[in-house]
Amino acid sequence: MFGQSFFDAEGNQIKVGTYKKSYNFYYEIHDTLSLFFSDSIETFSNSDSTIVKSITYSKFEKQPHTRLEYFRTNKKDSISKHFIGDNLSCIYETRFDSLDRIVYYALKNFDPEQSYSDFEDTYEYRDSIANKEKFLIQAIYQKGNFGGKEFLRRDIMKYDDNGIPKYFYEYEFDNSEHNKQKNTKCWQESEKTFTVLNFNGIKSLIKQMLQENKKLLTTNRCENLIYTYVSPDKQTNLTIIKRKPYYCGGRSVIFSTVKKQ
């Protein structure tokens, strides 16, 4: 697929600007380490990334799942169409404000076999200060059955040192040492040269990386871990994820490589 020049978007032939191939795995660590393949994803985009097509091939699904995204000029607002095989399953619409904050998120379902229902969510924001720290409070409302809006939930985000809001759970307003350790997060990145890009080579490499990081993956020092290996040209990544709850898909690995036409 690296040599493919065009991709199809609802009957229109779009020139490929960037092509990305990803392999997703999940792992388990007990007395021994087990690695399982989940799915692979091909992603095509045009030169300015306003049209993006992702095709997921899963061992658990008979037909490929395709997501076709159309982005507006701000590269944020989008219409996202999802297909199962050739059939349209649903459409998502997302809008952002001038501060890149989501303000609208909606779903229209076209597949009667799916359990999810249509919805329209709107988001409102206000700043708050607690314990001399600045927080952003996000209130989410959903369109009611008879119009109007109904309160859905509230999320609290803490501003980091660069003034960017990050998700921060309500119970963490308690400054006790217990809560500080309860949600320990680790983000790490290392540079690595990747020489083998076929499937079996990727799987062997992932097993090697998991073994090398076994201590980090089995201790409580980092309860939520994202460890990324990046190639010198920044085109290939291997990301190891450990995220609670571990028993619910929280241990995963993503290998991806990108080529620009």
N, C-alpha and C positions, 0 to 999 in steps of 0.2 A: 504493500500500500504506500510505501514511501515515495514511489515514483508516480502516484496518481496525481493528475493535473487538475481534475474537476470533481466536485461532489454534487449530488442531487439534493435540491431543497424544494420539495413539492412540485416537481416537474421542471424546475429551473436549474440549469447547469452553472454552478458557482466555481470560479477559479480558486484553487487551494492556495491560501497564504501560509498556513501553519498546520502541520499534522502532528498529533500526539497519540502515542500508544501506551496504555497503562495495564498493568496486571495487579489484581487484588487478591491477597491471601489473608487467612487468619491462622493463628497459631495457638497452641496450648503448651504450657510448661508444667510438668509434674516431675516424676523421676526421670522421664525422658522428654525430649522436645518433639512436638508433632506440628507439621505444616500442611495446610489444606488450601487448594486453589479455589477461589470463589468465582471470579469473573474477569473478563478483559474488556477494555473500553477503547474504542477508536474515536478520536475527536478531530473534526475538520473545521477550519474557520477560514473566512476570506481575509484579504490583506489588512483590513482595518478592524477585524474581529466584531463586526456588527451582525454577522450571521455565523452561528456556531452549531454544528451538528455532532452529537455524540451517540454512538451505537454501542450498547452493552450486550455482550454475549456471555450468558451465565450457564453454568452446568445444571442449575436448578430450574431453568426456564426452557420451554420448547422453542419459543420464537425470540428473536432479538428485540430489545427495547430501544427505541430511538427517541432522543430528545432534540428538538429543533428550536433554537433560541434566536429571536430577532431583537437586537438591541437598538435603542434610539441613540441619537448623536451624543448624549451624555455618557454612554457606555454603561449606564446603570439600569434605567427603566427598560423593561423587557416584556415580551410575549413569548412564552415557552410552551411549545406543543409537544405532547408525549404520545408516542405510537407504540402499540404492541403488534409486531409484524407490520402489516400495511394499514392497520386500523387505528384511527384517532381515538385515544383513550381519554385524554383530558387536556385542558389548557390552563396555564397559570399566567397571571399578570402581576407584575411587580413595579412599584413606582417609588422614587426616592426624592427627598427635598434637596435644597441647595447645599446643605451640609452633609450630603451623602447618607442621610438617615432614612430608613425605610418608612414610608407613610401609608402604603397601600399594598395589600397582598390578597389575591383572589383566586379561586379555583372554579372551573366549570367542567363537570364530569360528563363524558359521553359514553361511558362503558357501563351498562347495567349490571355487569357481573362484579364490578368493583364495589367495595363496601363504603368508600368515602363519599361524602356529600358535598354539594356546592357550598362555598362560603365567600364572604367578603370581609376582610379585616382592615381596620384603619388604626394608625399609631399616632399617639400624641406624646409630647415631651415637655419636661420641665426640669430645671436645675434645682439641686438641694445641697445643703451643707450639713454634715454630721461629724462630730469629733474633729473639727477643723479640716475635714477632707471634703472635696467636691464630688458630688454624685449626679448622675443623670437618671431621672426616673422616666421609664417608658410605660405608658398605659396603652393597652390593646383592647379595642372594641370590635365586636362582630355585628354585622347587619342582622337585625331580628327578622322573624318570619313575617311581621306586619310593618316592616320599615323601621326607621330609627336605628339606634345602635345600642347594644347591650355590652356592659363591661365584661371582659373575658379574663384578664389577668394583668399583673404589674411586674415588670422586670426592673432591677436596679443595676446600673452600671457605674463603676468607679473610673474616674479619669486617671490615666497613668501619668508619668513624669513629662510626657510629650503632649499632654492635653488631649489624648485620644481616649474615648470611653471604652471600657472593657466590661464584659459581663461579670456581675458580682452579686451573689445570692443574698437575699434579705437576711437570713440567719447569720451572715457573716458581719453584720453590724456589731455583734458581740466581739470585743477585741481580746478575748481570752486566748491563751496559748493553745488550748484545745482546738479552737476553731481555726487558728492560723495553720495548724498542722493538718487539719482535717482535709484540706483541699490542696495539698502540696502539688505544685506544678513544675515541670522541668521541660525546657525547650533547649535542645542541643543540636549543633550542626558541625559536620566535619567534611573536609574535601576528600574525594576518593575518585580514582581513575577506574572506569568500568571498561573491561575488555571483551566481555561475553554478553551478547544481547539476545540469544535465542532462549526459548522457554526453559529448557532443562538447565541451561547455564544460569539463568536468573534464579530459578528455584534453589539450585545448589548455593549460589551466592547468598541468598536470603538466609538459608540455614546456617551458613558460616557466620553471618552478621548477628544472628540471634544467639548463637553459641558464645560469640565474643562478648555479647552484652547480657549474658544470662544473669549475672549478679544484679545488674541494674534493673532487669525485668522481673526479678523475683523478690526484691526487697521493698520495704515501705518508704524508702527515702524519697522516691518519686512516685506518688500514687497516680499521677497523670503525666505521662511521658510522651513527648514527640521528639524523636531522634532522627535527623535527616542527614543522609550522605549525599553530597552534591558533586557532580563532575566539574573539572576545571573550567569547561566552557559553559557551565550552568544549564546544559540541555538535558541532563539525565539526573534523576533523583531516586533514592531509595529511602523511604520513610517508615520507621518502626513506631507503632502507636500502642501505648498501654493506657487505657482509659476506663475508669469505673463506670458501670458495673462490669467486671471482667468476664462474667459468665454470659453476658448479653452482647457478644460481638465487640467487646472492648479491647481485644488483643488482635491487631491487624497490621498488615504490611502492604505498602503500595510501591510498586516500581513503575516509573514512567520515563519516557524519553520523547523528545520533541525535535521536529525537523522543520525548518522554514524553507519554503520554496523560493 
